[in-house]
Amino acid sequence: MVPIVELNCQFKQSLSFGEEVIIETRYISCEAAKIKFEYVLYRATDNNIVATGSTTQVFLNTNRELELATPAFYQEWKKKWNIQ
């Protein structure tokens, strides 16, 4: 289980219902046993930034307890994609 424990969003401009959005997602590498992403949302028609944000996820074991060490599957994923 990898729940989101922190979510931040900064609204820059408004959107209207039905407008298309382009979402740029960036993985943020860190040493701790967690996953961090940053986001930039662009209005598709003019590429203006409409919002920015970030999320932090942590790892829980099968007993829903916080994993303090980085799980093996995550270490393998980082190695596969050459992420330090």
C-alpha positions as CSV (number, residue, x, y, z in Angstrom):
1,M,0.0,0.0,0.0
2,V,1.3,3.4,-0.9
3,P,-1.1,6.1,0.4
4,I,-0.8,9.8,-0.3
5,V,0.1,11.5,3.0
6,E,0.6,15.0,1.7
7,L,-0.9,16.9,-1.1
8,N,-0.3,20.6,-2.1
9,C,-2.0,22.6,-4.8
10,Q,-1.5,26.2,-5.8
11,F,-4.1,27.6,-8.2
12,K,-2.8,30.2,-10.6
13,Q,-5.6,30.7,-13.1
14,S,-9.2,29.4,-13.4
15,L,-10.5,26.9,-15.8
16,S,-13.9,26.4,-17.3
17,F,-15.8,23.1,-17.3
18,G,-14.7,21.1,-20.4
19,E,-11.4,22.8,-20.9
20,E,-8.5,20.4,-21.6
21,V,-5.5,20.4,-19.3
22,I,-2.0,19.1,-19.9
23,I,-0.5,17.6,-16.7
24,E,3.3,17.5,-16.5
25,T,4.5,15.1,-13.7
26,R,8.0,15.1,-12.4
27,Y,9.4,12.4,-10.0
28,I,11.5,13.9,-7.2
29,S,14.2,11.5,-6.0
30,C,14.8,11.3,-2.3
31,E,16.7,9.0,0.1
32,A,13.8,8.3,2.4
33,A,11.2,5.5,1.9
34,K,8.7,7.6,0.2
35,I,7.6,8.7,-3.3
36,K,7.4,12.4,-4.2
37,F,6.0,14.0,-7.3
38,E,5.6,17.6,-8.5
39,Y,3.0,18.7,-11.0
40,V,2.4,21.5,-13.4
41,L,-1.0,21.9,-15.1
42,Y,-1.3,23.8,-18.3
43,R,-4.4,25.0,-20.2
44,A,-4.2,23.1,-23.5
45,T,-5.4,26.0,-25.6
46,D,-2.7,28.6,-24.6
47,N,-0.2,26.6,-22.5
48,N,-0.7,29.0,-19.5
49,I,0.1,27.4,-16.1
50,V,-3.2,27.0,-14.3
51,A,-1.9,25.2,-11.2
52,T,1.1,23.6,-9.6
53,G,1.3,21.0,-6.9
54,S,3.0,18.1,-5.2
55,T,2.3,14.8,-3.5
56,T,4.1,12.6,-1.1
57,Q,3.4,8.9,-0.7
58,V,4.7,6.5,1.9
59,F,5.0,2.7,2.0
60,L,2.9,0.6,4.4
61,N,3.4,-3.1,5.0
62,T,0.6,-5.7,4.9
63,N,-0.3,-4.8,8.5
64,R,-0.7,-1.2,7.4
65,E,2.4,-0.2,9.4
66,L,4.8,2.5,8.1
67,E,7.8,1.0,6.3
68,L,10.9,2.9,7.3
69,A,13.2,1.1,4.9
70,T,12.7,1.4,1.1
71,P,11.0,-1.7,-0.1
72,A,12.8,-4.0,-2.5
73,F,10.3,-3.5,-5.4
74,Y,10.9,0.2,-5.2
75,Q,14.6,-0.1,-5.2
76,E,14.4,-2.4,-8.2
77,W,12.1,0.2,-10.0
78,K,14.6,3.0,-9.3
79,K,17.5,0.8,-10.6
80,K,15.6,-0.2,-13.7
81,W,15.0,3.5,-14.6
82,N,18.5,4.6,-13.4
83,I,17.1,6.8,-10.7
84,Q,19.4,7.6,-7.8
